[in-house]
Amino acid sequence: MNIKRTIIASIAAAITTTAAAQFNSPAQTYVFDKPYKVEKIAPPKGKKVKNVILMIGDGMSLAHMYTAWTANRGQLWLENAQYTGLSKTWCTNRLVCDSGSGGTALATGQKTCYHAVGTDPQGNPLTTLCDLAKAKGKSAGIAVTCRLWDATPCDFSCHNLDRDKEQELIGDYPTSGLDYAFGGGAKYFTNRADGRDIFKELEANGYHVSRTWDDLAAWKSGKVFAVPYDVDTPLPDERGDLLARASLKGIELLNQNRNGFFMMVEGSQLDDYGHFNQLDLLMKETLDFDQTIGKMMKWAAQDGETLIVVTADHETGGLTLVDGNKDEGKVTCCFSTKSHSGVMVPVYAFGPGSEQFSGIMENTDIFKKIKALMKL
């Protein structure tokens, strides 16, 4: 029996080594040492969709989620989703999109060109879900772990043909109409080539500007831009459950509007660690995103009129799970690229209207379904 086990173990090791050799990077192993428990959440029974929280895992694929599931000993909050689907992410001039074009499709329901943010391929501004929510008398907000000049938050509130025009994108926020924003990137609100002070412009337009978490936590009502960090938010180990807290704070403020709200929440740094091919940080960010999903789902279940949609703008890193042990929380993975890859990404839905998000769809269909369910 021992000889047989040795032979099997040798074969498994050889298969893992062979699989790793096919990729651009060596195999990496990660063990999650802080597994968390997951509860079964009973979904609301009503059909009215008053609020929608769209959650985007930047660069997230099925491989990311199954690897995270393995690392957390075979459980994720995401498994409470009632319906699942797949989204096609191509853009108008490339098969493999970026966060500009992919996020714009989710935000506006229109495909656009690579690197465009909130515009069509000719650079014309497009109407976003945040715009539509505001026009309907609802509130709108965003919470991210990246810089607020990064593509995904800008897709929902700014307009530029080139996502690299970072200072120009930040300059759109005072007139964006958002009621709540949380993220990093403070340095381009003030340290600007055009001499503008965006924080002062926001204040002139009725916003409270929070430069620390404690200040935001104490804020009770009204429009707020919270930008506590010069660039990104801290690494997952350093920031704790910051994304969940920032998202719940946004809900607390936005939900004061009796007409409802739309909110976009992004697990932003999944994309960064996919680009860097850093499995440990990628898993920490993915598991942090899942725990934020759990907090959003629990809130939605109690509210009864909130739909949660979880998806991605594209995949990053070509992540492949080649070995692991879910009882030990151990995963071994390879990356095939330091860029984006062209695979369909998952769609998960929880709450009223979630049945609309099963099957294969275009990323633009996610916008259309949310728009219809919210009667925007």
Secondary structure, 3 states (H helix, E strand, C coil): CHHHHHHHHHHHHHHHHHHHHCCCCCCEEEECCCCCCCCCCCCCCCCCCCEEEEEEECCCCHHHHHHHHHHCCCCCHHHHCCEEEEEECCCCCCCCCCHHHHHHHHHHCCCCCCCCECECCCCCECCCHHHHHHHCCCEEEEEEEEECCCHHHHHCCCCECCCCCHHHHHCCHHHCCCCEEEEECCHHHHCCCCCCCHHHHHHHCCCEEECCHHHHHHCCCCCEEEEEECCCCCCHHHHCCHHHHHHHHHHHHHCCCCCCEEEEEEECHHHHHHHCCCHHHHHHHHHHHHHHHHHHHHHHHHHCCEEEEEECCCEECCCEEEEEECCCCEEEEECCCCCEECCCEEEEEECCCHHHHCEEEEHHHHHHHHHHHCCC
